[in-house]
Amino acid sequence: MENPIVVQIFRGGVLESFHRGSICVVNSQDEIVFQLGNPQQICYPRSALKLVQALPLVDLGGIEHFGFSDEEIAVMCGSHNAEEKHIQAVESIFRKIGLSTDYLACGAQYPTHKASHENLIKLGEKPKQIHNNCSGKHAGMLALCKLLNFPVEDYLHPNHPIQKLIVEYIAEFYQYPASKMVCALDGCSAPIYSIPVYNQAIAFKNLVEPSKFSVSKQKACKRLIEIVGSNPFMIAGSNRYCTEMMNISAPKVIGKTGAEGVFCMSFVEQKFGVCIKIDDGKMLPQYQVAQGLLEASGLFSKEELAPIHSYAEKEIRNFNKLVCGETRVNTELFKPFSKLF
């Protein structure tokens, strides 16, 4: 099955290029209520997995044990810009768990935030592992080690006790057997698992409709979703779609990006889970499709969504700042989705 064209790029009125992708929306009964393309397409959730990776720490009492703030839990779920507020939150996590940031094993990365990146260069400093966009996730994993009295060494090895525990939660919330998952290395060297688009949508439904799970996990999901929705800045940062979207859409809609064209969403009141996968792995089209779904839902007025409408439809300008084309999501495809609301 060839996935449909979901984003188009025009120049001079001519279709110059396009992006194909798969979109799957499931309801509280795990039924597909809207789809484009192949929902059984296998891909890696990448950073969209972070909410479930953080769930064991919340479920097993990590917030209370260490006294974590909401911002600290949110940055564990985020792909942060390494802006000052993000770095402070990650440093605070390490102080509370009694470890040095030297234990991070995510690899050094320049801040995603341009000004923070440039500031390091001006100071003549090299990026550190704490600047990695995944350092919050890794801090959460190390916190889980400390909570359960597991060794902090080799915490990223797939056979480490916390990774075995995390994959149990992944298999449960994605409703996909661990035996079918291919374990690979994510960009930050943490284990990542191959999962169909359909099951990735199910996971984001389960986070907002966890009634099939234990009471403890239900409470953990409710708290995690509330924290993420209340702290959009910690999930990404300045000039990032996750943050800009949830500044407007939360607590009604929660969204989290993943690399290689993955974006997952929870429509909280409707108990819908969504997974978007762009075939060529480009990042912008996933945001364009997410914005298209958000606008098609009718949950927000045109005026409310105006600050982020450019993600759905945007002029392309050349180096002389002249308009030379436009990129836009194929909204015609989303009309059946609109009827669900």
C-alpha positions, -999 to +999 in steps of 0.1 A: +000+000+000+015+033-011+009+060+015-009+092+003+006+126-003-001+145+029+021+177+023+027+195-009+053+221-019+044+244-048+066+268-068+050+291-094+018+271-089+035+239-100+037+209-076+075+207-071+077+181-044+057+163-018+057+141+013+038+109+017+028+095+051+007+073+072-018+086+098-037+064+123-064+076+148-078+051+173-107+054+198-111+042+233-120+007+220-088+005+200-108+008+168-093+028+138-117+057+133-095+075+108-066+064+087-045+074+057-020+050+043-008+018+061-015+017+099+006-014+102+037+003+089+066-005+112+087+024+125+105+036+156+086+060+179+119+077+187+113+106+211+075+101+210+083+071+233+095+094+261+062+097+280+060+059+284+097+057+292+090+081+321+059+063+333+076+037+355+092+064+376+059+082+382+040+049+388+065+036+413+065+067+435+096+085+421+079+120+424+072+116+461+105+098+469+127+125+454+104+155+456+105+161+419+087+192+406+063+191+377+089+209+355+114+182+363+091+154+353+081+173+322+117+177+310+121+139+314+094+136+288+108+163+266+132+168+237+144+200+251+162+230+235+189+232+262+177+266+272+186+278+307+154+267+322+159+232+308+194+229+320+185+241+355+157+214+357+180+186+346+207+198+371+181+198+398+171+163+391+207+151+395+210+170+428+179+153+441+190+118+432+226+124+445+244+119+413+268+139+391+258+148+356+289+129+346+267+098+347+249+109+316+255+087+286+235+104+260+264+121+242+273+157+239+251+179+216+250+216+209+218+231+222+189+230+197+181+266+207+200+288+183+209+316+209+220+290+235+241+273+208+257+306+198+263+315+234+284+284+240+305+293+209+310+329+221+321+316+255+345+292+239+328+263+255+321+229+240+287+213+244+282+188+272+259+158+276+235+179+296+229+200+265+217+169+246+179+172+239+174+138+256+193+146+289+160+149+308+150+114+297+183+100+308+181+119+341+147+101+346+163+067+338+190+073+363+164+084+389+146+051+383+179+033+390+183+051+423+147+046+433+149+008+428+185+005+440+197-007+407+233+000+395+237+033+375+265+018+354+254+007+320+219+020+325+214+021+288+221-016+281+189-033+269+195-060+296+199-035+324+170-040+350+155-006+343+154-011+306+138-045+311+112-027+333+107+001+308+101-024+279+074-041+300+056-008+302+061-002+265+047-036+256+017-031+279+008+005+268+016-001+231-003-034+232+025-050+212+046-080+223+082-072+232+091-104+213+080-087+180+100-055+186+134-050+171+156-032+197+179-006+182+199+024+194+182+058+195+202+089+187+210+093+224+221+057+227+190+046+247+172+014+235+144+021+210+119-004+197+101-009+163+063-007+167+035-003+141+019+030+135-014+016+148+001+006+181+018+039+185-016+055+182-030+030+208-003+040+233-013+077+232-049+066+236-040+045+266-022+074+283-055+093+284-078+063+287-059+039+310-089+021+325-077-013+315-046-009+337-040-011+374-053+018+396-016+028+402-010+031+365-042+050+359-032+076+385+003+077+370-011+084+335-034+111+347-006+128+366+018+125+337-006+139+311-015+168+334+022+176+340+030+175+303+000+196+294+008+222+321+045+225+312+047+228+274+080+247+275+098+219+292+087+194+265+106+214+237+112+251+242+112+284+222+101+282+186+093+245+188+060+230+176+053+208+206+055+238+229+037+262+206+009+237+199+003+228+236+004+264+247-029+266+228-042+230+227-035+217+262-051+202+282-075+192+254-047+179+230-012+167+239+015+162+213+050+148+212+075+147+184+098+119+174+127+119+150+123+106+114+089+121+108+070+107+138+044+128+158+020+114+183-011+130+199-037+124+225-071+140+221-079+139+259-116+143+261-124+122+230-099+095+242-083+094+207-047+084+201-029+095+170+003+085+152+017+103+122+046+089+103+061+108+073+077+083+049+109+103+041+116+112+077+115+149+073+105+168+105+085+198+092+058+177+075+049+159+107+041+192+123+021+203+093+000+172+094-005+175+132-016+211+127-039+199+099-056+175+123-058+200+151-075+225+128-098+198+113-109+188+148-128+220+153-119+220+189-103+255+186-113+286+168-095+300+138-084+329+159-070+306+187-049+287+162-038+317+142-004+319+159+005+284+146-015+282+114+018+288+094+026+251+102-003+241+080+002+266+052+033+287+048+049+309+021+084+299+010+108+328+006+142+329-012+174+346+000+161+379-012+130+374+009+108+371-022+079+347-021+087+319-044+063+292-034+043+277-006+041+245+014+008+232+027-008+202+042-034+184+021-065+194+042-089+177+018-077+144+032-088+154+067-125+160+061-135+125+074-115+132+106-136+164+111-168+143+113-155+125+144-161+157+165 
